[in-house]
């Protein structure tokens, strides 16, 4: 119920304030007080709100998967280097546009060109991580490999940045701050399919995730095919984080912090509870952050990346302090 109310509130807020009643009428096929409101809702605000829900759910679950697989509370969806791979793909065409033919650069610098470059960058890093994971028995070694891929891609992006113009740097910076508002309905459909596939793979991993809480050896003693399970978890995270980064840019905080919020609120490590609570909290927090970023009543929109961290970090700190006081 709270998710539905937040969805209606998110759609009603913006540079033009639309009454919640009119939002509800528009979404249910009714008439709105102004015809332009109906156009704004269906073509701009509803796709952005759906994107916020998909991004929140996908990043939150991928963060939960990584924290359990690596048994590391600081692990997030970007530990495999997928976000860095996406950044490298975008940086290559945005910062390296001067080295491309004029006709080709104009095509690649379009919104779909950037999505394609980001997807390709994530996919190449995914292939590299999957290839390495098949050769390594130690899970922590995969974490280190992912961090090394991230460092390597960041170094290449840094080199491209050094030789770029101010205009190219500005375009790349805007992409790196994240954006939920530039997605068409066709992009939303593709993103929905990718997130659904990733979430289904995650859902089938709930039992193995509970076994992994007690370590690899315990999981194997229960008859679990550890290598296969690890591959599915990495693949699910890659689909979720890779597709979201491709369409919305790199979004900070959500994947790292939301699983901790779910654990602190429900006081459990059972993934049958954590999966659904993390899913819900991710969608809710992302909708709240998106509503804040719109600065209701103003034409200015804040970068979603900044809002997620500014809004979310104090919440996690407060929950941790509250938990400590309750334990004392």
N, C-alpha and C positions, 0 to 999 in steps of 0.2 A: 504493500500500500504506500509506504514512504517513497519507494522508487517511482511510482506513478505520479505522486504529488510533486516530487522533485523534477520529473520530466516535464510536467505541465508548467511549473514555475520557470524552469530553464528556457522553455520556448517562449514564455510570456515576456521575459526580460530582454533588454537590449537597448539599442539607440532609440528604437520606437517601442514604447511600452504597450503591450497588448493584454487586455483583461483575460484572466484565466478562463472565464466563461466562454469567451470567443475562441480561445485556443481549443477548449474541449469541443465546442460546436464544429470547428474546422476539422478536427481529427476524426469526428464521428460522422462527417458528411453533411453537417448542418450549415446554416448561413452565419456569416460573421457581420458585425456592424459595418465594417468597411471591406470592400472587395480586395483592396490592396493587402489587407492583413492576411487574408486567406492565401494569397500568392506568396507573401513573405514566410508564412508558417510552413507551407508545403514544399517550397523550393529552397529555402535557406535554413530555417531554424530546426525543422524536424530532422533533416539529414545530419546536421551538426550534433543534435542531441543523441541521435542513434549512434553516431561515430563516437561520442563521449562514452556511451554505455559499453560499446564493443571494445574500445581502447582500455577502459577501466577494468573490465572483466578479463580480457586477454593478458594484460601486463601483470595483473594481480596473481592470476593462476600460474603464469610462467615464473614469477618470483617465488611462489610457494614450491613449485617443482624443483627449482634450482637450490633453494635453501635446504630442502630435504635430501636431495641427491648428494650434495656436497657436504651436508651437515655443517653448514656455515651460515650464521644469521645475517652476514653481510653480503651474501650472494644475491644477485638480482638477475633479471632476464638478459642483461648485457654482458654477463661474465663469459659467455661463449664467443664474444667478439662480433656478434651479428649486427649490433647497432653501429659498431665501428666500420664494418664491411659496407653497411648501407651508406654511412657518411662518406666513405671512400668512393663509392659509386656515384653519389651526387656531386662530390667535390671534383671528380674527374671531368664531368661534363660542364659543371658551372664554372669552376676555376680554370679548367683547361679549354674553355670554349674558343679562345683565341687561336688555338692550334687546329681547330676543326674547320672544314669547308663551310662557307656561309649558309648554304641551304640545309646542310646536316645539323649545324649548331642550332638553327632556329627551331627545327623539329625536336631535337633532344632537350632544348631548354623549355619546352612546353610542359604543362603540369603532368601529362602522361609520360613524357620523356623522362622527367625526374623520378616518377614512380617506377618506371622500368629500370632506370639506372640504380636506384636504391634497392629494388628487388634483386637485381643481378648481383650487386655487391654482397647482399646478405646471403644469397644462394651459394656464391663461390666460397664464402667463409664457412657456410654450413657443410658443403662437400668436404672441405679440408678438415673440419672438426670431426665429421663422421668417419672419414678415412683414418684419422689419428685414433679415434675411440675404438676402432676395430683392432688396432695393434697394441693398445695399452690396457693392461689389467687394472692398474691403479686409477681410481676415479679422480683423486686429487691431481694426478698428472694431467688429466683432461682440463681441469680448472686452470692449471698453469699454462697449458697450451693456448687456451682461450684468451687468457690475459696477454700472452705473447702476440697473438694475432691482433688483439686490440692495440697493443703498443706499436706494432709494425704498421698497421693501417693509419694510426694517428700520426706517425712520423711522415708517411707519404702525404697525408692531408696537410700537415704542417709545411712540407716542402712546396706543395702546390700553392698554399696560402702566401708564401713568401714572394712568389712570382706573379701574384694576381693583382688586378686593378681594384680600386675602391668599390666600383659598382659590382664586380664579381664577388668580392668579400661580403658586401651587404646582402646580396641575394642568398649566398650560402649561410650567412648568419641567421637570416630570417627563417630559412628551412630548419636549421639546427635548434631553433627556439620552439619548434612544434606548432602545428596548426590543424584545427579540426574543421575549419569553416570553408575549405576549398574543395570539398568532396562532392561530386555529382552523385545522382542516384545509382548510376552504373558502377561507380567506384564503391559505394556503400554495399551493393550486392556482392561484389567480388570480396570485399573485406569481411562481410558477414559469413560467406562460405568458408574462407580461410580460418576465421576465428572459431566457427562451429566445428570444423575438422580438428583443430588444435584442442578444443575443449573436450571433444569426444575421446580423443586419445588420452587426455589427462584423466577423464572420468574412469576409464578402464584401468588406470594405474593406481587407483586409490588403495587397494589392498597391498600391492607391492610397496607403496610409499609408507604405509604403516609398518611393514616389516623392516624397511630400511632405517627406521628410527633407531633401531637397536644394532645397526651395523651390517656390513656386507656379509660377514660370516654367519650371523644369525639368519639373515634373509636366505642364504644358500641352504642352511640347515632345514629350512621349512620347505625346501624343494623348489624354490624360485629360480627361474633362469635369469640370473643377474645381468648377464651381458645383453640379453634381449630386452629386459626391462629398462636398462640404462639407455639403450638405443631409442626405445619408444619415448622415454621422458625427454631426451635431447631433441628428438624429432618434433615432439609436441611443442616444446619451448621455442624451437626454431621457427615453426610455422606461425605461432602466435606473435612472438617478438619481431620476426622478420617482416611479416605482412603489415603489422601495425606501424612499424618504423617506416616502411615504404610509403604508406598512405598518409600518415599523420606526422612523420618526423620523429626524432628521438624524444620521448617523454620521460622526464626524470621522476624519481621518488615513488611513484605508484607501485611498481613491481617490487621494490625493496621494502617499503613500509607497510603496505596494506596487509600482507600475511601476518606481520607482527601485531597489528591492530586486532585482527581476528583472533589470534592466540590469546592476547591480553584480555579481550572482552569475554570470550567463552571459556577461558582457562582450561584448554584441552589441546592435546597434540594429535587427536584422532582425525585423520584426513576425511573421514565420512562427514564430519561436522565442518572441518576447516575448508573443504572444497567449496561448499555452498555458501558459507559465511564470507569467505574471501571473495567469491564471485559477486555477492550482493554488496559488500563494502566497497569493492573496487568500482562498481557502477555508480554507487551513491556518491562516493568521494569525487569521482571524475566529473559527475554532473554539477556538484557544488563548486568545484574549481572552475569549471567552464562558465558557470553563472557569474562567479566573482570576476573572471577575466573580461567579461563583456562590459563591466562598469556601467550598470543599468542607468539609462538616461543620458549617457555620453556617447559620442562617436568614436571614442578611443577604445581600443581593445588591447589588453595586456597579453604578453606571451604566455601561453598555457604552461610552458615549462617552468617559468618563474613562479606562477601561482601555485602549482602543485607542491613545490618545495616550501614556499613561504607559508602556505596554509597547512600543509601536512606535517612538517617537522615538529612544530610545537605540540601538536596532538600526540605524536608518538612519545615525545619527552614527558608530557603530562601524564600519559598512561603508565609509563615506566615508573615515574615518581609515585604515583598513586598506588601502584602494585607493591612497591617497596614499603610504603607506609602501612598498607593493609597486612603485609607479612610481619612487620614489626608490631 
